[in-house]
Amino acid sequence: MVTPINYEVTYIKNELVLWIISPDGSRLETRSPKFENGTLTFQFNEPEEGILLDCKLEGGNQNGFMGECKDDSGKSARFDMKKD
């Protein structure tokens, strides 16, 4: 199953800031977002369980990003991120 979510990108003092927009409209700030060679990596706390997720998504074109976020135990979820 793939979870569809939106995202918003801004820059503050030349640093990338990435927000995840959940289906209910709430915004989750990510940690350590980086975009290199078509790969977006970041971390965020899953809002219901508070678990830190490490994410690696591919893309970056008009279709957004697709990839996986994993917790420390290796449990993963697939994400399809579209620009809000």
Secondary structure as UniProt FT lines:
FT   STRAND          2..12
FT   TURN            13..14
FT   STRAND          15..21
FT   TURN            23..24
FT   STRAND          27..29
FT   STRAND          31..36
FT   TURN            37..38
FT   STRAND          39..45
FT   TURN            47..49
FT   STRAND          52..61
FT   TURN            62..63
FT   STRAND          64..70
FT   TURN            72..73
FT   STRAND          76..83
//
